């Protein structure tokens, strides 16, 4: 219980600071005996309050992404997350277990190279190229589908998308707000349709820790060096991915 509680704190902090809470929450729940599919649903439910707490801290700092309004972006995130969550529920559990190492690997590559790739694409397109509102919303929908199904590094994917030909000034406040929308939508669906409640004490411990970590992480994000945080997150993601491939 203590391990899961501390894992929840770490996951909440990571999500508020730069993303990647799934990288610590999911393996911890699997390590204490939950099947991967159940652990994924339970982690999503538990990370909802932390993401919402972080969004609340940043509520006065939101700025639209390009020409897409906050309302349109949030509605798109909710719709995409619902689709992704439904895919997780209707596909066989074996599909997720087979895909999870590759999803982790994909998220780790995005975490390691996403910022560099977005800068390269931005230079190729030129600042004047920009992205239309439709392009932003379509990209956000696809990312939200991925977030509803898996969730790993979904916030990092959002920032990478927004920085392609766009002014990325929205930054962390908008990222954590959209992350909250994605997690809240899929988390509510999983709460009523999955077997995540099979381990209520573990779920409660992770939820309490993630809530505290999400609130504290939103404040810490303004003080800690971004390079250090990305390094810790990348190391965690890499180790987790390797362990999942070895387990498979």
VENVEN-V761250 format. One line per field, one symbol per residue. ss: DSSP state (2 for helix, 1 for strand, 0 for the rest). burial: # if it has 16 or more other ideal C-beta (glycine too) atoms within 10 Angstrom, else .. A space follows every 10 residues. Layout:
ss->???
burial->???
This chain:
ss->0222222222 2222222000 0222222222 2000022222 2222222222 2222222000 0000100102 2222222222 2222222222 0022222222 2222222222 2222222222 2222200000 0022222222 2222222220 0002222222 2200000222 2222222222 2222222222 2220022222 2222222222 2222222222 0000022222 2222222222 22222220
burial->...####### ########## ########## ...#.##### ########## #####.##.. .#.###.#.# .###.##### ########.. .....##..# #.######.# ##.#...#.. .#........ #...###.## ########## ########## ######.#.# .######### ########## #..#.#..#. .##.###### ########.. #.......## .##..###.# #..#....
